[in-house]
């Protein structure tokens, strides 16, 4: 066999050898560059997750100060505030990074004196003049100019953040009686070992000034909360991140890939692990977003009934003997109504939590469905003060159902039908052996919102000032799924809604 002449040329052989050698080197270069890019995105995602957890903690502290602010509007003796205006039991375990809380009011424009203080290590004690601290005095001035429920922050040093809210008069929101101040140890928060990413040393964090220059490898997150309370966390990779999720040095990979395919397998394994971690971090970030939204939504919904209960109780406590019998009954009715609303909301959240955690299973038992439906209809009529007529068409007898789950499903559907219908309207409730149907003549649902119905806290864009949390249909959807059934909605905006629940026979 004749040998090709090009094989006999040393230069050509050298070039061919070099070309074949460059293939794995080029492949290694591209692969490692991609791995480093993934590593950078992974670090950024982890830092964002940690930042969201800091924001959640920030919100909890601001919410506590806001609650105390609302309670101190009605305190008469600052030296001996009632138990209802003080910190709740167990608050130090729930908020371990809050050094202390204080109430202060004006003696003069240059003297803002602490009248009450509490906490394991309050930064000021009773009698101290808070106006002597320029940063804190500036935050107090801002709060004084905005006596609405707006929180202001003053970062007194790198590790200490003061949260300030103006306390208005109980009768005049434009009159400032004093200030509620809380001192948050952001340095300790940045070292909180209850946070998984800090406990595993995947990330390290420390508070920093917002004006600090950007440093290589440092991810800066601005922690914001309700009002004008902001601080920055500087997040860096910890030894745990490099140990668990880092990529090998490129030159080692180049040499290894030129000799064998083992490093390539290692890269595939690392890329797979990084992908899984990123997916987990994305899920955790979404969970953090949902929790944040949950806290915001529930605290907003709780605020109104809590204010009604608090103001009603204070009126009864202070002026019970001066109020007429009708006025006392009216206040008691308002308190009972607000308490019932809060209890209903808590029950919905707890039921949703048990279903989501898998702790609740369907337990069907033989039941008289017609009797159950009539009982639920009567309960809804009483709860809604017979706002609408509910017409029942029940063609069913005994069958196997989980009474707890179906009671939640039907009560929520009927309550929604009545709530979103005009007073005096008509709701039709039909039931047979395999399905339940609720028809109303209410406001209907816009087409853009139909796809998102059943998401927790989502409400249609046309609900206006009708109260609600967006939990009812989420509970219905999950309860029906737990029973093995289907749940469909047919609606036209302005022309009513039809909901059909179908159960397996």
C-alpha positions as CSV (number, residue, x, y, z in Angstrom):
1,X,0.0,0.0,0.0
2,X,1.4,3.3,-1.0
3,X,1.8,5.9,1.8
4,X,0.5,9.4,1.2
5,X,3.3,11.9,0.8
6,X,1.8,14.3,3.3
7,X,2.4,11.8,6.1
8,X,6.1,11.9,5.5
9,X,6.3,15.7,6.0
10,X,7.2,16.5,9.6
11,X,5.7,20.0,9.5
12,X,2.3,18.6,8.3
13,X,2.4,16.0,11.0
14,X,3.2,18.6,13.7
15,X,0.4,20.8,12.5
16,X,-2.1,17.9,12.5
17,X,-0.9,16.9,16.0
18,X,-1.3,20.5,17.2
19,X,-4.7,20.7,15.6
20,X,-5.9,17.5,17.4
21,X,-4.4,18.8,20.6
22,X,-6.1,22.1,20.3
23,X,-9.6,20.5,20.0
24,X,-9.8,19.3,23.6
25,X,-8.1,22.5,24.8
26,X,-10.6,24.7,22.9
27,X,-13.4,22.5,24.2
28,X,-12.0,22.9,27.8
29,X,-11.8,26.6,27.4
30,X,-15.4,27.0,26.2
31,X,-16.7,24.5,28.9
32,X,-14.8,26.3,31.7
33,X,-15.9,29.7,30.6
34,X,-19.5,28.5,30.6
35,X,-19.0,26.9,34.0
36,X,-17.6,30.1,35.4
37,X,-20.5,32.1,34.0
38,X,-22.9,29.6,35.6
39,X,-20.9,29.9,38.9
40,X,-21.3,33.7,38.8
41,X,-25.1,33.4,38.1
42,X,-25.4,30.9,40.9
43,X,-23.6,33.2,43.4
44,X,-25.8,36.1,42.3
45,X,-29.0,34.0,42.8
46,X,-27.8,32.9,46.3
47,X,-27.0,36.5,47.2
48,X,-30.5,37.6,46.1
49,X,-32.1,34.8,48.2
50,X,-30.1,35.9,51.3
51,X,-31.1,39.5,50.6
52,X,-34.8,38.6,50.5
53,X,-34.4,36.9,53.8
54,X,-32.8,40.1,55.3
55,X,-35.7,42.1,53.8
56,X,-38.2,39.7,55.5
57,X,-36.5,40.3,58.9
58,X,-36.5,44.0,58.3
59,X,-40.2,44.0,57.6
60,X,-41.0,42.0,60.8
61,X,-39.2,44.6,62.9
62,X,-40.9,47.6,61.2
63,X,-44.2,45.8,61.6
64,X,-43.7,45.5,65.4
65,X,-42.8,49.2,65.7
66,X,-45.9,50.1,63.7
67,X,-48.1,48.0,65.9
68,X,-46.6,49.6,69.1
69,X,-47.0,53.1,67.4
70,X,-50.8,52.4,66.9
71,X,-51.2,51.3,70.5
72,X,-49.2,54.2,72.1
73,X,-51.6,56.7,70.5
74,X,-53.9,56.1,73.4
75,X,-51.4,55.7,76.3
76,X,-52.0,58.4,79.0
77,X,-49.3,57.5,81.5
78,X,-46.0,57.1,79.7
79,X,-44.2,55.9,82.8
80,X,-46.7,53.1,83.3
81,X,-48.2,52.0,80.0
82,X,-50.9,49.3,80.0
83,X,-49.9,45.7,79.1
84,X,-51.6,46.0,75.8
85,X,-49.2,48.8,74.7
86,X,-46.1,46.9,75.6
87,X,-44.0,44.3,73.9
88,X,-45.8,40.9,73.6
89,X,-44.5,37.9,75.5
90,X,-41.8,35.9,73.6
91,X,-40.9,38.8,71.3
92,X,-37.1,38.3,72.0
93,X,-37.2,34.8,70.6
94,X,-39.1,35.9,67.5
95,X,-37.0,39.1,67.1
96,X,-33.6,38.2,68.6
97,X,-31.8,41.1,66.8
98,X,-33.9,43.9,68.2
99,X,-31.8,45.4,71.0
100,X,-34.5,47.5,72.5
101,X,-37.6,49.7,72.0
102,X,-38.4,53.1,73.5
103,X,-41.0,55.8,73.4
104,X,-39.8,59.5,73.5
105,X,-41.6,62.8,73.4
106,X,-40.7,66.5,73.3
107,X,-39.7,68.5,76.4
108,X,-38.4,71.2,74.0
109,X,-37.4,71.4,70.4
110,X,-33.8,70.5,71.4
111,X,-34.7,68.0,74.0
112,X,-36.6,64.8,73.1
113,X,-36.7,62.7,76.3
114,X,-37.1,58.9,76.5
115,X,-40.2,58.3,78.6
116,X,-40.3,54.4,78.4
117,X,-37.8,51.8,77.3
118,X,-37.7,48.0,77.1
119,X,-35.5,45.3,75.7
120,X,-32.4,43.2,76.5
121,X,-30.0,46.1,75.7
122,X,-31.8,49.3,74.8
123,X,-29.5,52.0,73.4
124,X,-31.2,54.7,75.5
125,X,-32.8,54.7,78.9
126,X,-35.6,56.7,80.5
127,X,-34.5,60.4,80.7
128,X,-32.0,60.4,77.9
129,X,-32.2,63.1,75.3
130,X,-32.4,61.6,71.8
131,X,-31.9,64.9,70.1
132,X,-28.2,64.8,71.1
133,X,-27.6,62.2,68.3
134,X,-27.6,64.1,65.0
135,X,-28.5,61.1,62.8
136,X,-31.3,60.0,65.1
137,X,-32.5,63.6,65.5
138,X,-32.7,63.9,61.7
139,X,-34.9,60.7,61.5
140,X,-37.1,62.0,64.3
141,X,-37.6,65.3,62.4
142,X,-38.6,63.4,59.2
143,X,-41.0,61.3,61.2
144,X,-42.5,64.4,62.8
145,X,-43.1,65.9,59.4
146,X,-44.9,62.8,58.3
147,X,-47.1,61.6,61.2
148,X,-48.8,59.0,58.9
149,X,-47.9,55.3,59.3
150,X,-44.4,55.7,57.7
151,X,-41.2,54.4,59.2
152,X,-37.9,56.2,58.9
153,X,-34.4,54.7,59.4
154,X,-31.1,56.1,60.7
155,X,-28.0,53.9,60.5
156,X,-26.2,55.1,63.6
157,X,-23.2,53.0,62.9
158,X,-22.3,50.1,60.7
159,X,-24.0,47.5,62.9
160,X,-26.9,49.5,64.3
161,X,-30.1,50.7,62.6
162,X,-32.7,52.9,64.3
163,X,-36.3,52.5,63.1
164,X,-38.4,55.6,63.9
165,X,-42.2,56.2,63.7
166,X,-44.1,59.3,64.8
167,X,-46.9,58.6,67.3
168,X,-49.9,60.9,66.6
169,X,-52.7,61.8,68.9
170,X,-55.5,59.3,69.2
171,X,-57.9,61.9,67.8
172,X,-55.8,64.1,65.5
173,X,-53.3,62.5,63.1
174,X,-51.6,65.9,62.5
175,X,-50.6,66.2,66.2
176,X,-47.5,64.3,67.1
177,X,-47.4,63.1,70.7
178,X,-44.0,61.4,70.4
179,X,-41.9,58.8,68.7
180,X,-41.6,55.0,68.8
181,X,-38.0,53.9,68.3
182,X,-36.5,50.4,67.8
183,X,-32.8,49.6,67.6
184,X,-32.0,46.8,65.1
185,X,-28.6,45.0,65.3
186,X,-28.0,44.5,61.6
187,X,-24.5,43.2,62.3
188,X,-26.0,40.3,64.3
189,X,-28.6,39.8,61.6
190,X,-25.9,39.4,59.0
191,X,-24.4,36.6,61.2
192,X,-27.7,34.9,61.9
193,X,-26.9,31.1,61.9
194,X,-30.6,30.2,61.5
195,X,-30.3,31.3,57.8
196,X,-29.2,28.2,55.8
197,X,-26.8,30.0,53.4
198,X,-25.0,31.6,56.4
199,X,-25.0,28.5,58.5
200,X,-23.4,26.4,55.7
201,X,-20.8,29.2,55.2
202,X,-21.9,29.3,51.5
203,X,-22.2,33.1,51.9
204,X,-20.9,35.7,54.3
205,X,-22.5,39.0,54.9
206,X,-21.9,42.3,56.7
207,X,-23.7,45.6,56.8
208,X,-22.2,48.5,55.0
209,X,-22.8,52.1,54.1
210,X,-24.8,52.8,51.0
211,X,-22.0,55.1,49.7
212,X,-19.3,52.5,50.0
213,X,-17.3,51.9,46.9
214,X,-18.0,48.7,44.9
215,X,-15.4,46.0,45.6
216,X,-14.6,43.0,43.3
217,X,-16.5,39.9,44.3
218,X,-18.9,41.7,46.6
219,X,-22.6,41.6,45.9
220,X,-24.4,44.6,47.5
221,X,-28.1,44.2,48.4
222,X,-30.2,47.2,49.5
223,X,-32.5,46.1,52.2
224,X,-35.7,48.1,52.1
225,X,-38.9,48.0,54.2
226,X,-42.2,49.8,54.7
227,X,-41.5,53.5,54.7
228,X,-38.0,55.1,54.5
229,X,-36.0,52.3,56.2
230,X,-33.1,51.1,54.2
231,X,-29.6,49.7,54.7
232,X,-27.1,47.7,52.7
233,X,-25.7,44.2,53.1
234,X,-22.4,43.4,51.5
235,X,-22.4,39.7,50.5
236,X,-19.4,37.7,49.6
237,X,-18.7,34.0,48.8
238,X,-17.9,31.9,51.9
239,X,-15.6,28.9,52.0
240,X,-18.6,26.7,51.8
241,X,-19.6,28.1,48.5
242,X,-16.2,27.5,46.9
243,X,-15.9,24.1,48.5
244,X,-19.4,22.9,47.3
245,X,-20.2,24.8,44.2
246,X,-16.9,26.4,42.8
247,X,-15.3,25.3,39.5
248,X,-11.7,24.1,39.2
249,X,-8.9,26.4,38.0
250,X,-8.9,26.6,34.2
251,X,-5.2,25.6,33.6
252,X,-5.7,22.4,35.5
253,X,-8.7,21.6,33.3
254,X,-6.8,22.3,30.1
255,X,-4.0,19.9,31.0
256,X,-6.4,17.2,32.3
257,X,-8.6,17.4,29.3
258,X,-5.6,17.0,27.0
259,X,-4.8,13.7,28.7
260,X,-8.2,12.1,29.4
261,X,-11.9,12.5,29.4
262,X,-12.2,12.2,33.2
263,X,-12.2,16.0,33.8
264,X,-15.0,16.3,31.2
265,X,-17.1,13.9,33.3
266,X,-16.3,16.0,36.3
267,X,-17.5,19.1,34.6
268,X,-20.7,17.4,33.6
269,X,-21.2,16.4,37.2
270,X,-20.5,19.9,38.5
271,X,-22.8,21.5,35.9
272,X,-25.6,19.1,37.0
273,X,-25.1,19.9,40.6
274,X,-25.0,23.7,39.9
275,X,-28.2,23.3,37.9
276,X,-29.9,21.5,40.7
277,X,-28.7,24.1,43.3
278,X,-29.9,26.9,41.1
279,X,-33.3,25.3,40.7
280,X,-33.4,24.9,44.5
281,X,-32.4,28.6,45.0
282,X,-35.0,29.7,42.5
283,X,-37.6,27.8,44.4
284,X,-36.4,29.3,47.7
285,X,-36.4,32.8,46.2
286,X,-40.0,32.3,45.0
287,X,-40.9,31.0,48.4
288,X,-39.4,34.0,50.0
289,X,-41.3,36.3,47.6
290,X,-44.6,34.4,48.5
291,X,-43.9,34.7,52.2
292,X,-43.2,38.4,51.9
293,X,-46.4,38.8,50.0
294,X,-48.2,36.7,52.5
295,X,-46.9,38.8,55.5
296,X,-47.8,42.0,53.6
297,X,-51.3,40.8,52.6
298,X,-52.2,39.3,56.0
299,X,-50.8,42.1,58.0
300,X,-52.8,44.6,55.8
301,X,-56.0,42.6,56.2
302,X,-55.4,42.2,60.0
303,X,-54.8,45.9,60.5
304,X,-58.4,47.1,60.0
305,X,-60.1,44.5,62.3
306,X,-57.4,44.9,64.9
307,X,-57.9,48.7,64.9
308,X,-61.7,48.2,65.2
309,X,-61.2,45.8,68.1
310,X,-58.6,48.0,69.9
311,X,-60.6,51.2,69.5
312,X,-63.8,49.5,70.6
313,X,-62.2,47.9,73.6
314,X,-60.6,51.2,74.7
315,X,-63.9,53.1,74.4
316,X,-65.7,50.5,76.5
317,X,-62.9,50.5,79.0
318,X,-62.6,54.2,79.4
319,X,-66.3,55.3,78.9
320,X,-68.5,52.3,79.5
321,X,-70.6,54.1,82.1
322,X,-71.1,57.1,79.9
323,X,-72.2,55.2,76.7
324,X,-75.8,54.4,75.9
325,X,-76.9,50.8,75.8
326,X,-77.3,50.9,72.0
327,X,-73.8,52.4,71.6
328,X,-72.3,49.6,73.8
329,X,-74.1,47.0,71.8
330,X,-72.9,48.6,68.6
331,X,-69.3,48.5,69.8
332,X,-69.6,44.9,70.9
333,X,-71.1,43.9,67.5
334,X,-68.2,45.6,65.8
335,X,-65.7,43.7,68.0
336,X,-67.4,40.4,67.4
337,X,-67.6,41.0,63.7
338,X,-63.9,41.9,63.4
339,X,-62.9,39.0,65.6
340,X,-64.9,36.6,63.3
341,X,-63.3,38.0,60.2
342,X,-59.8,37.5,61.7
343,X,-60.7,34.0,62.8
344,X,-62.0,33.1,59.4
345,X,-58.8,34.4,57.8
346,X,-56.6,32.4,60.2
347,X,-58.7,29.2,59.6
348,X,-58.3,29.7,55.8
349,X,-54.5,30.1,56.1
350,X,-54.1,27.1,58.5
351,X,-56.2,24.9,56.2
352,X,-54.2,26.0,53.2
353,X,-50.9,25.3,55.1
354,X,-52.0,21.8,56.2
355,X,-52.9,20.9,52.6
356,X,-49.7,22.3,51.1
357,X,-47.6,20.5,53.7
358,X,-49.3,17.1,52.9
359,X,-50.5,16.8,56.5
360,X,-54.1,16.6,55.4
361,X,-55.6,13.7,53.6
362,X,-59.1,13.1,52.3
363,X,-61.2,10.9,54.6
364,X,-64.5,10.1,52.9
365,X,-67.4,9.0,55.1
366,X,-71.0,8.3,54.2
367,X,-73.0,11.5,54.6
368,X,-76.5,12.9,53.7
369,X,-75.3,15.4,51.1
370,X,-78.7,17.2,50.8
371,X,-78.7,17.8,54.6
372,X,-75.1,19.0,54.6
373,X,-75.8,21.4,51.7
374,X,-78.9,22.9,53.5
375,X,-76.8,23.3,56.7
376,X,-74.0,25.1,54.8
377,X,-76.5,27.4,53.0
378,X,-78.1,28.4,56.3
379,X,-74.6,29.2,57.8
380,X,-73.7,31.3,54.8
381,X,-77.1,33.1,54.9
382,X,-76.5,34.0,58.6
383,X,-72.9,35.0,58.1
384,X,-73.8,37.3,55.1
385,X,-76.9,38.7,56.9
386,X,-79.1,37.3,54.1
387,X,-77.6,39.7,51.6
388,X,-78.8,37.5,48.7
389,X,-81.4,34.8,48.2
390,X,-79.8,31.4,47.8
391,X,-82.0,29.1,45.8
392,X,-81.2,25.4,46.3
393,X,-81.9,22.5,43.9
394,X,-80.7,19.4,45.6
395,X,-81.0,16.1,43.8
396,X,-78.8,13.9,45.9
397,X,-78.9,11.5,48.9
398,X,-76.3,9.5,50.8
399,X,-72.8,9.3,49.4
400,X,-69.2,9.1,50.6
401,X,-67.5,12.5,51.1
402,X,-64.9,14.2,53.2
403,X,-67.2,16.5,55.2
404,X,-64.4,18.9,56.3
405,X,-63.1,19.4,52.8
406,X,-66.5,19.8,51.1
407,X,-67.7,22.2,53.8
408,X,-64.7,24.4,53.1
409,X,-65.3,24.2,49.3
410,X,-69.1,24.9,49.4
411,X,-68.9,27.6,52.1
412,X,-66.2,29.5,50.1
413,X,-68.0,29.2,46.8
414,X,-71.4,30.4,48.3
415,X,-69.8,33.2,50.3
416,X,-68.0,34.5,47.2
417,X,-71.2,34.3,45.1
418,X,-73.1,36.3,47.7
419,X,-70.2,38.8,48.4
420,X,-69.7,39.7,44.7
421,X,-73.5,39.9,43.9
422,X,-75.6,43.0,44.4
423,X,-77.7,43.1,47.6
424,X,-81.1,41.4,47.0
425,X,-79.7,39.3,44.1
426,X,-80.1,35.6,43.6
427,X,-77.6,32.8,43.9
428,X,-78.5,29.3,42.5
429,X,-77.0,26.3,44.2
430,X,-77.4,22.9,42.5
431,X,-76.2,19.5,43.7
432,X,-76.5,16.0,42.3
433,X,-74.7,12.7,42.8
434,X,-71.6,13.8,41.0
435,X,-71.3,17.5,40.9
436,X,-72.1,20.8,42.7
437,X,-72.9,24.0,40.8
438,X,-73.0,27.6,42.0
439,X,-74.4,30.4,39.7
440,X,-74.5,34.1,40.6
441,X,-75.5,37.3,38.9
442,X,-72.5,39.3,40.3
443,X,-69.7,41.4,38.9
444,X,-68.1,38.4,37.0
445,X,-64.4,37.9,36.4
446,X,-62.3,39.7,33.7
447,X,-60.7,37.3,31.1
448,X,-57.2,38.4,32.1
449,X,-57.8,37.2,35.6
450,X,-59.3,33.8,34.9
451,X,-56.0,32.1,34.3
452,X,-54.7,33.1,37.7
453,X,-57.7,32.1,39.8
454,X,-56.7,29.7,42.5
455,X,-53.4,31.4,43.2
456,X,-53.1,32.4,46.9
457,X,-53.8,36.1,47.5
458,X,-54.7,36.8,43.8
459,X,-57.9,38.8,43.4
460,X,-59.6,39.9,40.2
461,X,-58.9,43.5,39.0
462,X,-62.5,44.5,39.3
463,X,-63.2,43.8,42.9
464,X,-63.0,47.4,43.9
465,X,-63.4,48.0,47.7
466,X,-65.0,44.6,48.3
467,X,-63.0,43.1,51.2
468,X,-61.2,39.8,50.8
469,X,-57.7,38.1,50.9
470,X,-57.7,36.0,47.7
471,X,-57.5,32.8,49.7
472,X,-61.0,31.4,49.1
473,X,-60.6,30.0,45.6
474,X,-57.0,28.8,46.5
475,X,-58.6,26.7,49.3
476,X,-61.3,25.5,47.0
477,X,-58.9,24.4,44.3
478,X,-56.7,22.4,46.7
479,X,-59.6,20.8,48.6
480,X,-61.2,19.7,45.4
481,X,-57.9,18.2,44.2
482,X,-57.4,16.4,47.5
483,X,-60.8,14.8,47.0
484,X,-59.8,13.7,43.5
485,X,-62.3,16.0,41.7
486,X,-62.2,18.8,39.2
487,X,-62.9,22.5,39.5
488,X,-64.0,24.8,36.6
489,X,-65.1,28.4,36.4
490,X,-67.2,30.0,33.6
491,X,-67.5,33.8,34.0
492,X,-68.2,36.9,32.0
493,X,-67.4,40.3,33.4
494,X,-70.5,42.1,34.5
495,X,-72.7,39.1,33.8
496,X,-72.1,36.7,36.7
497,X,-70.1,33.5,37.3
498,X,-70.7,29.8,37.3
499,X,-68.5,27.4,39.3
500,X,-68.8,23.6,38.8
501,X,-67.1,21.1,41.2
502,X,-67.2,17.5,39.9
503,X,-66.3,14.6,42.2
504,X,-65.5,11.0,41.2
505,X,-68.5,8.7,41.6
